[in-house]
């Protein structure tokens, strides 16, 4: 029988993984009833602790997971970091540590931080490759040294990374296109504002939206794709220029979380509501724009869950030898004015 992980045992026993660890390794701090329950479930699942877990149980080793993600951009990476730390806390007592070294922004100095983490001897790595060409050699080096690497939010597809955790970017773009086609008339002109096309996530969203809009909107046209490099000033300026150039523009898809300057430009130029706006993800400052009708919909990527899943996969591999799937695609959600209050980011 395939070996089950400690998460499955904890779930079936309705206890924490720390309690599972104490039961499996004869530690004090739990009742005898709980210990017997955990051991019974472990036996039913044919569970055998991974050698690394045995080492940790007697306090001889510590496993560090290096994390290199960008600093907060309107709560997206704040939420991702919260998910990473929340999952790490569930492994409290098992010798798992998080070594967090954020990049200033997507792609900026990430190679230096990844190199520092590898040189420090981390056991595994979570990285958001904004510049995949730069970090791919380091990812390959890590995997050759048996340091498992999970890309998160965006991918380094030509690397030998173990997995990627994200919302399928092509699907996100297609979903935005299908929504847009329902908000605008046939033959409408629309545009895309993205971060930078060197990032795999941004490129695939643009491709998904462009192909989807041509299919879903009869005679529709994507007249411009603008890179704003996650800069609020650049986003505002380029949106203003776009609106001035295309008086007949009917829609904008913002494929990153950097939507506030686009909302401001639409308001300043009296185009809010006239130009249908589809954004990405959610944070509290977006809520008034939903209520005003400036934002019609947003494609939700659940950064908190992305962070949780990346850590969970690595912990289960490091402690239990559980195989890491090659991809972990989350289902994109749709935020509308009617359900905006239900999401974690604004609740």
Secondary structure, 3 states (H helix, E strand, C coil): CCCCCHHHHHHHHCCCHHHHHHHHCCCCCCCHHHHHHHHHHHHHCCCCCCHHHHHHHCCCCCEEEEEECECCCCCHHHHHHHHHHHHHHHCCCCCEEEEECCECCCCCCHHHHHHHHHHCCCCEEEECCCCHHHHHHHHHHHHHCCCEEEEECCCCCCCCCCEEEEECHHHHHHHHHHHHHHHCCCCCEEEEEECCCCCHHHHHHHHHHHHHHHHHCCCCEEEEEEECCCCHHHHHHHHHHHHHHCCCEEEEEECCCCCHHHHHHHHHCCCECCEEEEEECCCHHHHHHHHHCCEEEEEECCHHHHHHHHHHHHHHHHHHCCCCCCCEEECCEEECCCCHHHCCCCC
